[in-house]
Amino acid sequence: MLRLSHLIRTEEHDAFTSRFPSRRIADVSIELHDGRRFDSGPTQALGDPERPLGADRVRQKFRRFAEGVCEPGRTQELEQRVNELGANDAGIAPFLDLILGEIRI
C-alpha cells in the first residue's frame, strides 16, 4: 500500500470544486507502465446525496469494502454497533472503542 501511495497524484479540478459541497464529483485516471490509460470520467459515488442508497445497499457497500480488510467477526460487530446507535439508549462508547481500537487484519 505504501509503495502504491507514492505513485498516486491528486489534483483539484476547479469545475468540480465549485460544485462542492452540493455535489461531490471525482475523475480517476490510471496510466499503466506500457502507456495505456484508463479514465473514469466525472463520477459521483453511490451513496452521495444525489445518488442515495437504502439501508440494505449501504450494508452491501460496507461489506464489500470491509471484506478482506477486517476479520469477519469484526465486520459483523461493526454492523451490530452501528445498528444499535440511537436504539434502546445505546451509548456511542462501544462503537468508538471498536473503530478507534487496534486494527486486526
Secondary structure by P-SEA (a helix, b strand, c coil): caaaaaabbbbbbaaaaaacccbbbbbbbbbccccbbbbbccccccccccccccaaaaaaaaaaaacccccaaaaaaaaaaaaacccccccaaaaaaaaaccccc
